[in-house]
Amino acid sequence: MPAKRSPARRPTMKDIAQRAGVSESAVSFALNDRPGVSEITRDRVRRVAEQLGWRPSTAARQLSGEGAATVGLVLARPADTLGVDSFFLQLISGIQEVLAERHLGLLFQVVEDVDDECAVYRRWWAEHRVDGVLVVDPRTDDARPDLLDELGLPAVVIGGAPDARHPGLSTVWADDAGAMAAVVDELSALGHRRIVHIAGLPGLAHTERRIRTLRAEADRRGLAEVRSVTTDYSDAEGAAVTRRVLQGEVLQGEVLAGGIVEGGVGEGGVGEGGVAEGGSRPTALIYDNDVMAVAGVAAATELGFSVPGDVSVVAWEDSALCRMVKPWLSALSRDTVEFGRTAAKELTSLLDGGPARAVRVPVPRLISRESTGPCGA
């Protein structure tokens, strides 16, 4: 049997004291930036600590009340939809850039639902595991802000509109309403009157804002055949909904004022529905992410529809994927990495004792490419 490996010995304050020729208490004063040693001694101790590769113990920091040097991020989404979601990969890249500069760790966990997410926050708070949290996917009926207020845990909500009820939480948000209005402007100018919005998860605040804006913009223009269908963001549901709507079906849901239909998917797939009045099909499709848009183009092509000859397609999140298919996809573009950096900077500001703020990032910009064109119907 191979011998069990012994862990490498970590340098200690005693090692630093011996190398620097000072007492251990002087090392503690120097490394914790406390008075009691000269600047010459402080510089020598820090230089020796760097040479030895010494780092403060997280457990010791917690015991001394200095914090965990870690922030948390919990994601309550289906785990199988995350691997191909470019938005979260870029968001986390931006977050990590800022945290790395501050030598802060990121504790990441995927859970089933918001109840589980709240349980994680309670556990992290009780165990002093994190100094603050980044909160994603704000809900229309969200228990998390109240809980974070109760715990006094510094937090930044990513993607939610400012909320005066929780002045202690910072918010970094984008104008989903303005972005949806820009898409409808473009499609309407191209002559499209029948539009289906293949949305993300129901109950998310940004999903509801996009649906509401689509309804308002349709009412303003007198577009009677405009509807939204919620999904789980996956390519499978994106393709399934595309097939159904292009075959003139109305998915499960209820007809709202103005002839707008809000549909949805049931467990295990697209819900039951009927045939749209007059057998009409959409001439334009708006997808809430790039993955569903690519799957939708493939599904439309399989059914014999031409993009954009028969149906125009717009993806909400631009990515390399949008430029790896034919035709290239028109998409809403934003700097998601910078979005993550902004959120992380706001959280580090809270950890430094700064005030909570609401920060608005630029409105996503519509980039018109080959997948949108004049309505041919």
N, C-alpha and C positions, 0 to 999 in steps of 0.2 A: 504494500500500500504506500502511495506517495505520502511524504511527510506533510503535515498540516502547515500551511503558510502562516507565518507570524506577521501581524500587522506592522507596518513601518512605524518607527517611533517618531512622534511629532515633537518639534522643538517646543520648549517651555520657557517661561519667564526666567527660570533658574539658569537655563542655557544662555539666554541673552545676557543675564547679569554677569556670568562668568566670562563670556567673550568680551563684553564691554568694560569689565573691571569696575562694576558698580554694584550696589545692593539690589535685592529683588524689589524692595519698596520703591527705589528710584526708578526701576524699570516700569513699575505699575504707574507711577506718577507720569512718566514720560509718554507711555503708550496711551494713557487715558486723558492726556492733555490737561493734567492737573498741576497746580502750582506746587513748588517744593524742590524743583531741580532747575539748574541753569539751562539756557537755550543751547549751549554747547553740549551739555550732557544729553539733553532731549534729542538733539540731532544725531549724536553718536548712537544712542539706544535705538532710534528708529532705523538708522542705517544697518545696524547689526541685525535687527529683527527682519528687515527685508532680505538680507544676505542668507539668513537661516530659513527663510520661507515661513516665518511665524504668522499665524492668523488667530484672531480672538475666537474663543470657543463660543458657539451659539448658546449652549447650556449656561455658560458663565454669564453671558450677556443677559439672558433671561433672569437669572438669579439676582443680578445686580440691578434689574429694572431698566436695562438699556434696550430692551426689545429683542425680537427674534431675527432681525436682519432678513426677513422674508415677507413677501406679500402673496396673497392667495387669489386664485381665479378658479371658479367652479362653473362648469358648463352643463346645463340640464337640457341635453338634446340627445337624439338617438346616436349612439356611438358610431354606427355604420355609415352615417352621413358626413362624418367629419374629415375622413381621409382625402376626399376630393374637393373640400370646400376651401377655395383659395382665400376667401375673406379672412377666416380665422387664422390661417397660416401666416398671412401678411400682418394681421393685427398683432399676433403674438411676437412676430419678429420685431415690430416697432417697440412693443412693450419691453422686450428683452434688451434692446439696445440701451434704453435709459436705465433699466435696473442694473445692467452690467457696469455702467459708469459709476453707479453708487455702491457697487459690491453687494447688491441685494439679490436674494434668491427668489425664484417664482415657484410656488407650490400649486400644481394644477391637478384638478380632479374632475372626472366626468360622472354625472349621476343621472338617475332616471327622471326626476321631476323636481319642481321647486320645493316641495316639502323636504326631499332629501337634501337639497341645496341648503335650506335653512338649518337642517340638522348638522351639516358640515360646518357652517358658520359658528353655531353654538359650541361645537366640539373644539374647533380651532381657537375660539376665544377662551374657553375654559382651560385649554392646555397651553395657552400663550404661544401657539404655533406660528401666528402671523401678526405683523404689525398693522396691516390694513388689507383691504380687498378691492379688486376690480370686478364690477358687476356687469354682466352682459345680458342681452335679450330682455330688456324691461317688458313687463306684462301690463295689460290694461287693468287688471286687478291683482296687484303685486304686494305680497306680504313682506318682501325682503327689506324695503326701506324702513318700515316700522321696526323690524327686528334689529337692523344695524344701528338705528337710533337708540334702541333699548340697550344694546350691548356697548354703545359708545365706540364702535369699531370704525376707524377712518375708512371711507369708501368713496370710490368714483363710479358712477353709473355711466356706462358707455351706450350711447344710442337713444337715451330717453330724453324727452323734453324737460326743461327745467320745472321743478316741482316746489312751490312755496311751502308745502306742508313739511318738507324735510330740508330745512336750511343748512343743516350740518353736513349734507352729502354734496359732493361736487358732481357735476354732470358735463359730459362731453357729447355733443349731439350734432347730427346732420339734418338738414332740411329735406326730409323725405317728401313732404308735400310739394315743395318747389321742384324737386327732381321729377316727380310723377307729372306735374303740370307741364314740364318741358317735353316729356315724352309724348303726352297727349297732343300738345301743340304741333309737334313734328308729324305725328301720324295723321292728325286732322288736316294739316296743310297738304298732305299727300293724298287726301280724298278718302281716308278710311273712316267708316262709320260703324262698323261692327268689330269691336275690340274685346278680346278676352285677356284678363290679367291672371296668369297662373302664379299664385302667390305662395308664400312660405307658410310657416306654422300659424294656425289660428291662435288668437289670444296675445300674440306678441304686439307690443305697442307700435312698432314700425310697420308691421303688417296691416294693422287697423288704420294707421294714418294713410298708408298708400291706398287702401280700399276706399276710405272716405274721400280722399282727394280725387280718385278716379270717378267716383259718383258725382262729386261736385263739378268736375270739369266736363263730364258727360252732360249733366243737366244744363250747364251754362251754354253748351254748344248744341243742345237738342239731339244728342246721340242716344237713341232709345235702346239700342242693342249692344250694351256694354255690361260686362259682368266680371266678377272675380271668383276664382276657385282656389281654396287653400289646399296645400300639400305638406309633405314633410321635408321638402327641399331636395329630395333624392332624384336621381336620373330616372329611376323606374317610374315614380309617380309623375314626373314631368312628362315622360313619353306617353304614359297611360292617359293622362288628361288631354294631351294634345290629340291623340287618336280620337277620343270621344267627341271633343268639341269640333274637330274638323269633319266629323261625320254628322254634324248637325244636332248633337244631343245636348240636353240640359242636364247637368249633374245634380246630385241631391242638394237641396237647398230651397230657398223660398224666393218667389218673385217679389221684388221690392218696388217701391214707387218709381215710376219712370221706366218700367220694363227692365230694370237692372236685376240680375240674378246673382246672389251670393251663394256659391256652391261649396263643396267640401269633399274630402275623401273619408271613407270609413276605414275601420281597422282592416288591414290586409289588402287595401286597394281602393280604387275609385268607387265612390258610392253609386247607388242606383239613381236613375233619372229618367227623363223622357226625351222626346224629340223637340227641338226648339220650334217655336211657331213659324210656320212657313218653310221648315227645313233649312233655315239659314245657317250659314257657318261664318266664323269670323274671317276677316281679311287681314287682321293684325293680331299678334300675340306678344304680350309683355311677360317676361319670366323674371322671378325674383332672385335668381342667381344664374351664373354662367353654365353650371352643370346641367340644370334643367333645360336651358335654352339649346345647348348642343344636342341633348337627347331629343328635344322637341323637333329640331330640324331633321334629325334622322328619321323620326316617326312620320313627319309630314312627307318626306321623300319616299318612304316605304309605301305610303298611301297614294302616291302618284302626284302629290302637290309640288309645285315649284316654289322655291324661296329665292327672290321675293315676288315672282310673277303671280302666284296665286295667294300667297300669304306673306306678310312682312313679319320680321322677328326682331325684338329688342331684348337684350339681357340687362339685368339691373347692375351686376358687378362685372366690370371689364377685367380681363386677365389674358394671359398668353393663350389659354384655351379658345378664346373668342377669335384668335387669329390663326388657329391651327385647323379650322374646318373650312369647307367651302359651302356656301359663300362665307366670307368673313362677317362676323356678327356686329351689328350696331349695338352699342353698349353704353351704359352710364359709367363714367370713369371718375375715380377719386384716388387720392393718395392714402391707401389704407395703412401702409406702414407708418406714415406721419400721424394718422388717426391714433394708432397704438402708442406712438411716442407722446402725443399730447396727453392721452389718458394717464400714462405712467408718470409724466411730469406733474400732472395735477395731484396724483396720489403722493408722490414724494414731497410736494409742497405741503400737503396736509400733515405728513409725518414730521415735517420740519416746523409745524406749528402755524402754518399759513391758513388763511380763511378759505372756506368752501366757496367755489365759484361755478358758474355755468358758462362753459366755453363752447361756442359754435364753430364747427369746422366748415370749410367751403362746401357749397352745394355741388353734388356730383354733376359732372358735365357730360352731356350726351354727345357721343362720337358716332356720326353716321357713317356706316360702311355699306357692304354689298347686300346685307340681309333686309334692308328697307327700301321700298320703292313705291311708285304711284299705285293706288288701288286699281286693280284690273277688273274688279267685279262690278 
